[in-house]
Amino acid sequence: MLLSFDRLLLVASFCMNLVDAKYKEKRAVSTDKELVPQFVELPLDHFSKNPGTFKNRYFVNDAFYKTGGPVFLLDGGEGSVNSSVGWIYTSADSGGITDLAKQFNGLLIAWEHRYYGQSYPPNQPTNITEPDDVAKYYSYLTAEQALEDVAVFAKNFSLASQAEKDLRPSAVPWVMIGASYPGVRAAWMRLRNPEVVFASLSSSAPVELQIDFWQYFYAYEQALNDYGYKGCLNDLHAFANWLTDVVAKKDVAVIEAFLYNSTVSYEGVKASTTQSWQDRIDSLGSIYTNTILGDFQGQGLKGGAAKVCNALKSRQYTNDAKATATNLKDGIVAYYGLNYSVAVLSSVLYDRQINATKEEEGNHTKTEEEQAESDADSLTWFYQTCTEMGFFQGSNITRSTNVVPGFDTVASSIRGCVKSFGSTVKNGPNPTALLKKYSGWSMNPTNVLSTNGQYDPWRALSVSSDFSPSFPARNLTTTIPKANTPPPNNQIFGMIIANGSHANDFDFNSTDSSDKGTAHRMDVNAAHGLLIAALSSWLPAYTTYTPTSTTKATAVPTTLPSVTGWTDAEATETAKTSKGYHDSAKMGGIIAGFLGSAVLMS
């Protein structure tokens, strides 16, 4: 999930952050039986005779399993499975995935995506690896290879503690659960392999892969307007225009002054080269857009954006004790003028960096090994966006509420791709094949519940999109369709969570009193109830899958290669890792060795 190379570090952490946001922190407690990490050996290339293999990690909890119950597979997606395994522990007390296992006598699996966490093929790149060689290492990282991993794993799955039971999808129903990119995968797997995945929860899933994803910022703008920050929205639009203008004029003195006043420990760019100029633009993009957004997609405005807006009009920064709320209702630019307001912005940006760091002091501090894993995962997701996914979030200067500087473009993102992965990605991502195969936001799968948050930036690319130039404007329904039958009239079976952000409907039955309000909490619990009701309707209809003449075939038929390692593996991780603590996914030194200079922020 990325804004552009200018801000790769933040957005690479966004994909890690969003693992946290979608699967909110669930730590095992002392009464839990420790879940042991297991590994299965899978082909590196499912679709050729390449003999290479790698070991893919997963966790299993069979505490609630009874014969005939379903298998619930929670997909970790674009991050280490450490960030999701806590959800399948017996003591996960806010409902969630564990609640489903209790309800349906199910078995729980937390699955790690290839090239993430500890599921990397051998010979990982280092910070001295040439970009073209990095790309070569990642050549087997494709959406189809990763989906086939799930299919092959499921069709061969067994468990020593349940040795007498057949747990394969030919014998019991498998339900795939995912949010964000894993939500996309959950929907794709139901379409691609209905003989493997009987039902899916597809939460906050941007299935309409898009290269130029400028619509990402619409939810942010809408939230500012709806929550009483219209004046701040005006200011951010004015600041974005100002930054666009000074860059267009190549006003080095003004840019350097702004960066010096806005950035903690900024040392300046002394050389006068094309690269030094680009370094300045990268720095501008990082300090401005990263800070005004905060973790909006994970936490809404309370993720940092509201603090920026409140600070902009506070006396601490305006030094004006006489200004009233009425004076500032249209923003500080309208009242004080642009030049004075830019100076206020600089001070706010500077202090927000310091304060954001302090706010994280109580969080888990990564070890060197954990940080290295997080860095590698960030690079992995960047590769996926550069090759297949796109999702480059940039400006659309034609819009009257645009808050992103005009120099943040698809071209700048592709430039970052080339810097990291060489000439193989010079033409940018190509999502065409995946869109053609799975139909993007026009998909109409059976046995899938789709959920989204009202203010989720990624909803613009989901099946329930209501803001994109060509979205299909489909109607939502909470009427449960019959098993193996799509909703009628091209409807979508699902709901939108009131005041919700990205993938935050997993916190079922939580007592959390967030500032999103009662309507949000009621909708989160309602979504969980709808999933339970749907599964209660669908699961009794499970039978061994038999293709029909109308069944849409996969592009490449699933095969069952002979591989080793289908039995339980020995634990190779520390107790802390297997307990499933969450990476905080803050920026730290993310992929600095690969990507060269970039501004690091908290």
N, C-alpha and C positions, 0 to 999 in steps of 0.2 A: 504494500500500500504506500504509494509514494507520491510525493508532491513534485519533485524534480530532483535532479542531481544536486542542485543548490542546497537542498535540504534533505539529502539522502539520510543523513544520520538520524534526524528526527523521525522520518517516516519509516526507515528500517526499524527503528525502535517502536513505531506505531504498530507494525505488524506483531512485534513482541508484546507491546502494550495491549493490543487488542486481543491477544490470547488471554491476557489478564482480564480485560474488560468483558470478554464474552464468557470466559469461564472464571468468574470472580474467585478471589483467593479462597481455596479450600485446603486447609492443612489437616493432615491426619492427627488424631489425638492419641494420648498415651494408651488408651484402651483398645486401639485398633491393632489387629494383626497386621504386621508389616507385609505390604505387597511386594513381591519379589519381581524385579525386572526380568523379562524373558526375551529371547531373541529367536527369530526365525530366519533361516537362510533363504534368500530370494534371488532369482535371476536379475542381473543388472539390466539386461535387455530381454524383455519378454517376447519380442517380435522378430528375433533372428536366432541364429545358432551360436551367438556369442556365448562362450562358456563362463564368463565372469559372473560372480555372485557377490552379495553383500549381506550383512546381518541387520535386520530390521527389529527395532525394540517395541515392546508392548507390555502392558500390565493387565492382570486378570483378577477379578474378585468374584468368587463363586459362592459367597456366604449365603445368598438368598436363593440359590438355584434349586429348582425341583424339576424332575423329569418332564420334558415337553415344553418347558418354559422358553421364552425367546432369548436371543443373544443381543444385547445392546452394545453397539460399537460406537464409542465416542471418539471422533476424529480430531487429532491434535492439530492438523493443518500446518500453518506456516510458523512453527515454533517447536521447541522441545516438548515432549510429552510430559515433562515435569510440571508444566503449567496447567495440565488438565487432569492428571492422574488423581489429584486430591478429590475430584468430583465423584470418583467411583469407590471411595472408602466407605466402610460401613457406618462411620459416624458423621457422614456428610448430612448435617442436621437441618438444612434449610429446604429439604425436599430434593429438588433437582433430579439428577440422573439416578441416584441411589433410590429415590422414591419410586421410580419406575420399576426397578428391579424388585423391590418389596411388593409392589402392587401386582406384578405379573410373574413372580417367581423366576426372574431373569438372571442371566449371567452377564457380568459387566466387563468390557474390554476398553482400555484406553490405548489408542493406536497412534504410533509416531510415523509421520510422513517421511519418505526417503529423503536423504540429504539434510535432515534436521536432527537436532539433539545428539543421540548416539547411533543414528542410523545412516551414517555416511559410508560410502564406499572407501576402500583403502586409498592411500596416497593423497590426502587432502592438500590443497594448495597452501602455500605459505605467503608471507608478505613480500617475498622476492620472486614469486612466480609470475611469469609474463602473462599479460591479459589473454592472449590467444590460448595459452596453455590452461588458464583458469576455465575458459569456455569449453575446452576439450574435456576437462574433468567433469563438467556439468552436462555433458552432451546427452546423458541418459536421464536427465531431470526434465521430464515432460509430464503434462497432465495425464496422458494416456498410460504411461509407464506406472505412474503413482496410483492410478485407479486400478490397474491390473494387479498391483501389489495386493490390494484389498481383496480382489476376487480370488486370487490364487491362495492367499492366506486363509480366507473363509472356507474355501472348498476342501482344504486339507486340515482344518483345525481340529485339534484334540487336546485334552487336558488330563494330566496324570491323576489329579484328584477326582476326576469324573470319568475314569477310564472305561467304565461300563456303558457310558452314554454316548450316543452319536450326536455331536454338537454342530455338525456341518449344516449349511443352509438347505441341503437336500432332505434334512430330517427335522429341523426346527427353524422357525422364522428368525431372520436377522433384521434388526432395526438399526439404521445408521443415523447418528445424531451429530450435527455440526452447526457452527455459527461462523459467519463471515466466509472466508475461503472454504473452510470445512463444510459450511452450509451449502456452498456451490457443489462441492464434491458429493454431499449426501443426495442432492437432487440428481446429479449426473449419474451416480451409481444406480439409482432406482431406474433411470431410463436405460442405462447401458447394460446393466446386469440384473434384470428383475429376478433371475434365478438365484441370485445371491442376496440382494437386499429386498426384503419384502415391504418395508415401509421406512420412511425417513422424516426427520424433523430438519427442515432447512431454514435456519434462522439467519436473518440479516444477510442474505446471500446475493451478491452482485453478479448475477448470472449473465447479464448483457455485457460481456467483455468489451471494453472501449478504450482506445488509445488515449484520446484527448478527453479526459474526465474533468472538465471544468465545472460540471454540475455539482461536484463534491461540495463546493462552498455554499450552495444554495441553502442547505439546511442550517448552516451556521448563520447566514444572513437572516433567514426566517426566524430562527430562535432569538437573535438579538432584537428583532422587531417585535416579536410576540411577548417577550419578557421585559419590555420597557427600556430597551437600549437602542432606540432608533437614533438618538443623537450620536451614540458611539459608532453605529453603523455609518452614519454620515462622515464621521471623522476618519474611520478606517478607509473608506472610499477615497477621501481626500488625500490621505497619507499614501495610499497605493498609487494614486495619480502623480503625486509629488516625486515618489521614488522612481516611477517610470520616466518622468521628465528629466530628472538629474542624470539618470543613466543614459538616456537618449542623447543628452548634451555632453556626456562624458566629463561632467564637472567633478574632477578628481578631488579638488580642495573641499568642496561641499560634502562629497561622499566620505572622505577620510575624517572630516570633522564629526559627521553624524555617527560613523562607526566608533570613533574614539569615545564619544559621549554616551553611546548606547551599549557598548560591549565591555564586559568584564575582561581585563587583561588583554585588550587589543593592542598589538604591537605595530600595526600599520603595515602597508605594502609599499616597499621602497622602490623596487625595480619598476622600470617603465617598459613593460613588454605586454604582448597579447595575453600571456598567462596571468600576469599580475593584474591586468584589468579584469579578467574573468574571475580571479580570486576575490576581487572587491565585490563583484556582482553576487558571487556565491555567499559572501559574508552578509551582504544586505538581505538576501533572501532568507538566510538562516535566522538572523537576529529579529527580523520583522515578522515574517509569517509564522515561524515556530512559536514565537512568544504570544502573538495575538490569538492563535488557535489553542495553545495549550493541548490538553487531551480532550478536546471537544467531542470527538467521536466516541470516546469511552465513557466520559463523565458528563457530557453536556457543558453548559456554560460554567458550571462550578469547577470544571477541569482547568481553569486558568483564565478563560476569556472574560468572565465577569469581573475578576480582580483587575484585569487591565482596564476595562471600561470604567470601573469605579475609581481607579487611581487617576485616570485622565482628567476627571472633573473634580478631584479632591483638592482642598486647599493646600495640602502638603506639597503638591506639585504645581498648582497654578499660582501659588503665593497671592491669592486674591480672596480676602476674607469677606468681601462685599457681594460677590457673585451669588445669585440665588439659583434654585433649581429651575425656575422659569427662564432665567438668563441662559442657562446651559442646556435647555431641552432639545435644541437642534444640534448640539455638539459644541466642543470648544473651538473648532475652526471657525464656525459661524460667528462666535462671540469675540474671540481674541485675534482672529486672523491666522493665516497659515504659518508664517515664520515663528511666531511665539508658540504656536501649538506644536510645531515640530520639536522645539526645544523641550516642551513638556513631555512629548512622546519619548524623546531620548532618555530622559530621567526615569520614566516609568519602565522602559525596556531594561535599563541597567539594573534597577532595583528588583524587577521581577525575576531576573536570573539569580540574584542572590537569595531572594525569598523562596524561590522554588527549590533551591538546593537545601535550604534549612527545613523546608516542609518534608523533605525526603530522608532526613537524618535518622528517623526512627525506623525506617524500612530495612529489610534484609540487605546486607552488603555482600556483593558477590565476591567469591574467591577468584583467584586468577584463572582457575580452570573453568569456573562458571562463566566468567566474562568472555573467555576465548570461545566457549560454546555459543554464547549469545551473539558474538561478533560473526561467527561462521554462519549462524542461522540467518542473520540479517543479510549477509551477502547472498545466501541461497534465495531468499525471497526477491531480492533485487534482480537476480538472474531470471527468475520466473516472470517478473514484470517486463524485463527487457526482451524476452523471447516470445511469450505467448499471451500474457495477461494484459499488459498495458497499464491502465489505471493511472496514467500520468496526470496529476492534479495541478493545473496551472490556471492562468488568468483568462478572463474573457472580457477584454477592455470595452467591448460594445455594450456591456450591461451597466446600468446606472447605479447599481449597488455593488459592483465588483470590488473586492477587498484585496486582490492579489496584484502585485506589481507586474507590469506588462512584459518584463523580461523573463518571467517564469513561463516557459513554453514547452511544447513537446520536443522541440529541437534541443533545448537545454537538457532535458531528461535523456534523450538519446546520446547526447555528448557524454553524459556520465556513464551510460551503458558501455560505450566504446572505450572509455578510459579504464573501465573495470574488466571488460570481457573481449576487447579487441575487435577486429574487423568483422567477425561473424555476426555481430549485432548492429552493424552500421546502418541497416535499413529499418531498425526498430522492431517492435513486437508484431507478430502476425496471429491475431486471434481468429482468423477467418474459419479455419477448419473446425475449431471447437464450437463456434457460433452456428455453423452449418449443421454439425452433428447433433447438438443439443438444443438448438432453436432459441438460445438466449432467453429474454424475458417473455417470449411467446411460447415457451415450453408448456406442456400440459400433462404432467406425469400423474400416475395413479398412486394412491397411498402415501401422499406427501403433504405435510402441514408446513405452510410457509408463514413465518412471522417476521415483523419488522418494527423498528422504533419510529415514532413520529418524526423525531429530529435526527434520525440516523443519516449521515451523509451518503452512505452507500445504498440507501433505498432508491435513489435515482436510477440505479442500474438493476433493480430487483424486479420480480414479476409484478409487484404492486407499485411500480414507479408512477409518480404523478407529476414529475417535472423533468422532462427531456424532450427535445424537439420531435422525436418520432416514437414516443412510448405508446404502447398499444391500448392504454386506458381500460384495463380489465377490471371487472367488479370483484370485490371480495365477498366470500360467503363463509359463514361458520356452520352451515349445514353440512354434516358429515356425509361425504359421498360413499356409495357402496364400495366395498373392497374391490380393488382391481378395476375400478371404473373412474374415469376422470370426472371432475365437476362438470355439470351441464352448462351450455351456453358460453363456453370459454371462460368460465369463472375461475377464481383462485380460491382454493380452500385455505383460509388463513385469517390473520388479523393483524392490525397495527396497534402497537402498544402506546397508549396515550403518554405524551411527554417523554417517550423512550429514546434512548441513545442507541449506539451500535451494539447489538447482540447482548443486551442486558436482560433478556427474558429468561435466562437460565437460573436466576436467583429465586426460584419458586418458593413460595410460602415463607419468605424471609421476613423477619421482624424489623429489618432496616427501615428507618424513617428518613429516607432521603428527601431532598428538597424538590423532588419531582412530583410530589403530591399523592393524595389518596387514589386519584384516578389511575395513576401509573401503577401503584401497587395492586390495585384491583385487576387491572388488565394483565399484569404479569401472572397473577394467580389464575386468572381466567384462561390465559393461553395454556398454562400447564394443565388445567382441567380439560381443555379442549383436546389436548394431546392424549390424555388418559382416556377420554371418551372415544376418540378416534381409534386408538389401539384396541379398546374394548370391543369395538365394532369390527375392526379389520382382522385381528389375530385369529378369531375362531374360523375365519374363512381361509386360513393358510392351508395350502396343499403343496405337494411337490410341484414345482413350476414346470409347465409343459408349454413350449412355444406353439403359437398358432400361426396360421397363414398371414395374419395381420400384424404379427409381432415385428417391431422394428429391430433389425439385426444390428449388432455392433460392427464398427468398421473393421476390426480385427477380432475374430472369435477368441474367446478365452480358452487358453490351453492350460494343461496341468503338467508342467515339467517336473522331472524327477530331481528333487533337491533334498538336501539333508537339513536336519535341524528342526523338525516339526515337533519335537518333544520339549518339555520344560527345560529352560536353560538355567545354569547356576547364576546366582546373584553376583554381579560384578561391580555394583555401585555402592556407595556409602549409604548408611541408613537414612541420612538426610535426603539424598537424592530419591531413594525409593519411597520416602514418605511424601514426596510430591509437593514440596514447597514451591512457591511461585517465584520466577525471576522477576525482578522489579522492572526490567527492560528500560531503564533509563539510559541516557546516551553514552556516558563514559567514553571509551575509546573505540566506539563501533567502527569496525572495518577501516580504521585509519591507514593501516599498512597497505591495503588494496587501493584506496581511493585518494590518497594524497591529502592535500589540505582541505579542511572543512572546519567550520566553527562548531565547537562542542558546547552543547547547552544542556541544562537540566530541565 
